[in-house]
Amino acid sequence: YSDTVLCLDTLELKSTTSGKVIRLSFKESEIIKILLTSAGIIVPKDDIIVRVWGYDSDATDNNVEAYISFLRKKLSFINSKCQINSIKKLGYKLEEATC
């Protein structure tokens, strides 16, 4: 999406604009994959929990919020044009940053 590419076999996130690459943890890669494939669409936190941690998980909204924070920092590090926006009480949406 935009200038951001996720390499599934190496779990690396890359900006095609800056050329920077950063390695992701497995859970980070699963979350960004969900957001990349749903770019521009609001993804509820509950959907992320079920798809990443599973139905029987004890994961909470705080777990998702922590991983979203990690991903935002990594997107910033690679100078990606993508940003993860919080949609209050609904979830998260991946969008291209407007400057």
Backbone bond lengths (Angstrom), bond angles and torsions (degrees), N, CA, C in turn:
res aa  C-N    CA-C-N  psi(-1)  N-CA   C-N-CA  omega(-1)  CA-C   N-CA-C  phi
1 Y - - - 1.450 - - 1.517 108.49 -
2 S 1.314 117.23 135.50 1.461 123.07 -177.87 1.522 109.31 52.64
3 D 1.330 117.52 -120.38 1.470 120.59 -179.74 1.527 111.76 -105.26
4 T 1.328 117.21 14.74 1.459 121.38 -173.22 1.522 111.13 -111.32
5 V 1.338 114.50 131.01 1.459 121.54 -178.01 1.517 108.75 -127.37
6 L 1.333 116.32 134.19 1.464 121.84 173.96 1.517 108.33 -106.13
7 C 1.313 116.09 121.32 1.464 121.44 176.76 1.528 107.22 -92.50
8 L 1.319 116.40 109.38 1.460 121.10 -173.24 1.527 114.04 -68.56
9 D 1.326 118.17 -31.33 1.466 119.04 -177.42 1.525 113.21 -77.24
10 T 1.356 118.19 -25.67 1.464 120.80 179.92 1.534 112.50 -111.24
11 L 1.331 117.02 -4.66 1.466 123.31 -176.90 1.529 111.79 55.57
12 E 1.333 115.19 41.38 1.458 120.98 178.38 1.521 110.23 -109.16
13 L 1.319 114.59 140.47 1.447 122.34 176.80 1.519 107.15 -107.50
14 K 1.337 115.96 130.98 1.468 120.46 -173.95 1.515 110.46 -131.83
15 S 1.328 114.57 142.87 1.460 121.61 170.90 1.525 106.85 -100.04
16 T 1.318 116.51 122.38 1.466 119.38 178.81 1.527 111.36 -74.20
17 T 1.322 117.34 -18.35 1.461 121.40 178.21 1.526 110.98 -77.22
18 S 1.339 116.49 -51.97 1.473 120.47 -176.81 1.517 112.78 -88.61
19 G 1.339 116.51 -22.33 1.464 120.22 -176.99 1.518 113.41 81.35
20 K 1.327 117.04 -2.07 1.467 120.57 -179.80 1.523 110.68 -74.78
21 V 1.335 114.01 147.58 1.468 121.95 -178.75 1.519 108.27 -132.36
22 I 1.336 116.44 143.42 1.465 121.03 174.69 1.523 109.00 -140.09
23 R 1.302 115.41 143.05 1.469 121.22 179.82 1.526 109.15 -84.35
24 L 1.323 116.18 141.78 1.450 122.72 179.47 1.524 110.63 -111.55
25 S 1.327 115.70 155.38 1.460 119.84 170.27 1.530 107.29 -74.69
26 F 1.324 116.86 168.26 1.462 120.12 -179.27 1.529 110.98 -60.25
27 K 1.327 117.49 -46.99 1.469 120.27 -178.05 1.536 110.98 -65.88
28 E 1.335 117.30 -39.65 1.468 120.21 175.80 1.520 110.27 -59.28
29 S 1.322 116.34 -43.57 1.469 119.53 -178.76 1.525 111.35 -66.33
30 E 1.324 117.39 -36.01 1.466 120.22 178.11 1.532 110.88 -66.36
31 I 1.321 116.66 -41.83 1.463 120.36 -179.67 1.522 110.85 -67.53
32 I 1.331 117.50 -45.97 1.474 118.79 -179.18 1.521 110.36 -66.95
33 K 1.325 117.84 -31.75 1.472 120.67 176.39 1.532 110.15 -62.29
34 I 1.327 116.16 -43.37 1.465 120.49 177.72 1.525 109.91 -61.21
35 L 1.326 116.59 -45.68 1.465 120.17 -178.66 1.527 112.13 -67.83
36 L 1.331 117.16 -39.06 1.467 120.55 179.14 1.525 111.68 -65.32
37 T 1.328 116.54 -40.24 1.465 119.31 -179.09 1.526 112.36 -78.16
38 S 1.336 115.99 -11.24 1.463 121.37 177.77 1.527 110.82 -118.03
39 A 1.320 117.33 25.69 1.464 121.69 -175.11 1.524 111.12 -50.90
40 G 1.324 115.13 131.53 1.448 120.75 179.43 1.515 114.07 84.42
41 I 1.320 117.07 -3.92 1.459 122.46 -179.19 1.528 108.10 -114.12
42 I 1.330 116.83 139.90 1.458 120.73 178.04 1.524 109.57 -72.56
43 V 1.339 115.74 127.24 1.460 121.87 177.91 1.534 107.57 -109.63
44 P 1.340 117.76 114.61 1.459 120.20 -179.47 1.535 112.20 -64.45
45 K 1.337 115.77 148.41 1.462 120.90 178.20 1.523 111.05 -57.10
46 D 1.335 116.49 -40.47 1.472 119.87 -179.51 1.519 111.51 -60.21
47 D 1.322 117.68 -37.60 1.465 121.21 177.77 1.523 110.35 -64.35
48 I 1.324 116.30 -41.16 1.470 120.22 179.05 1.521 109.88 -63.94
49 I 1.333 116.79 -45.05 1.472 120.35 179.77 1.521 110.45 -58.23
50 V 1.319 117.57 -49.38 1.469 121.44 -177.71 1.524 111.12 -63.67
51 R 1.324 117.58 -43.46 1.466 120.83 -176.00 1.524 113.51 -75.61
52 V 1.337 118.43 -27.32 1.464 121.04 -177.16 1.523 111.89 -100.24
53 W 1.321 117.65 -44.88 1.463 120.64 -176.97 1.528 112.83 -98.72
54 G 1.331 118.01 -25.14 1.467 121.69 178.53 1.522 112.45 102.80
55 Y 1.336 115.17 162.81 1.466 122.34 -177.15 1.525 112.59 -61.68
56 D 1.315 117.26 -39.72 1.463 122.37 -173.75 1.521 113.20 -89.51
57 S 1.312 117.13 13.66 1.462 121.91 -175.29 1.530 111.91 -79.48
58 D 1.321 114.62 154.85 1.459 121.46 173.39 1.528 111.02 -93.47
59 A 1.322 117.77 7.47 1.467 121.89 -179.30 1.531 109.44 -61.38
60 T 1.334 114.46 146.08 1.459 120.41 -179.06 1.535 109.34 -124.38
61 D 1.312 114.85 -179.99 1.465 120.55 176.22 1.524 111.26 -55.80
62 N 1.338 116.76 -34.53 1.469 120.74 -179.64 1.526 111.90 -61.96
63 N 1.332 116.93 -36.81 1.464 120.14 177.26 1.525 110.17 -61.57
64 V 1.324 116.28 -46.07 1.466 121.01 179.92 1.527 109.69 -62.70
65 E 1.322 116.76 -45.49 1.464 121.15 -178.86 1.529 111.49 -59.87
66 A 1.338 116.57 -39.80 1.470 120.13 179.08 1.525 110.63 -64.39
67 Y 1.328 117.46 -46.16 1.464 120.70 -179.59 1.522 111.97 -67.76
68 I 1.326 117.57 -34.67 1.468 120.29 175.57 1.523 109.33 -63.51
69 S 1.321 117.28 -39.82 1.462 121.36 177.21 1.528 110.83 -61.49
70 F 1.334 116.90 -44.95 1.473 121.03 177.63 1.525 110.04 -58.65
71 L 1.340 116.12 -45.50 1.467 120.31 -177.96 1.523 112.25 -66.19
72 R 1.313 117.23 -37.95 1.469 120.02 177.47 1.519 110.45 -60.75
73 K 1.325 116.41 -43.21 1.465 120.91 179.23 1.523 110.85 -63.84
74 K 1.324 116.68 -39.04 1.463 120.20 -179.21 1.527 111.15 -71.82
75 L 1.325 117.64 -38.48 1.466 120.52 175.18 1.526 110.37 -62.14
76 S 1.323 116.15 -40.05 1.460 120.88 177.50 1.530 110.93 -65.41
77 F 1.331 116.68 -41.56 1.464 121.45 -179.23 1.525 112.13 -59.60
78 I 1.348 116.44 -40.41 1.470 119.23 -178.85 1.531 111.85 -86.05
79 N 1.327 116.71 3.50 1.471 122.61 -178.87 1.529 112.27 59.30
80 S 1.316 115.45 40.87 1.455 120.76 178.71 1.520 110.92 -69.71
81 K 1.316 115.19 149.50 1.461 120.53 173.99 1.526 110.94 -81.18
82 C 1.327 117.14 -8.21 1.463 122.08 179.69 1.514 110.77 -84.83
83 Q 1.319 114.53 147.98 1.452 119.75 172.67 1.519 108.92 -140.50
84 I 1.326 114.85 149.45 1.458 120.92 177.61 1.518 107.08 -98.87
85 N 1.317 115.63 115.86 1.458 121.04 -179.64 1.520 110.23 -100.67
86 S 1.327 115.23 137.88 1.463 121.40 174.59 1.518 108.20 -86.59
87 I 1.304 115.99 130.75 1.452 121.63 174.85 1.525 105.26 -109.85
88 K 1.324 115.59 106.92 1.462 121.79 -170.89 1.524 112.93 -48.62
89 K 1.313 114.81 127.87 1.472 125.52 177.90 1.522 113.78 63.92
90 L 1.332 118.10 7.88 1.457 120.54 -179.94 1.524 112.48 -118.38
91 G 1.333 118.02 -48.18 1.453 120.30 -178.41 1.509 112.16 153.64
92 Y 1.332 115.88 -142.60 1.459 122.15 -175.81 1.507 110.79 -128.53
93 K 1.333 114.48 152.58 1.464 121.01 -178.70 1.526 108.24 -139.76
94 L 1.318 116.89 129.07 1.456 122.06 175.94 1.521 108.58 -89.63
95 E 1.325 115.96 125.16 1.458 121.17 -178.57 1.514 109.91 -139.12
96 E 1.315 115.51 160.25 1.444 120.18 173.80 1.524 108.00 -79.52
97 A 1.319 115.91 131.27 1.469 121.56 -178.93 1.518 109.76 -64.19
98 T 1.311 114.98 141.00 1.463 120.44 174.78 1.518 107.40 -110.53
99 C 1.313 115.45 126.52 1.476 119.86 -177.69 1.504 110.98 -105.96
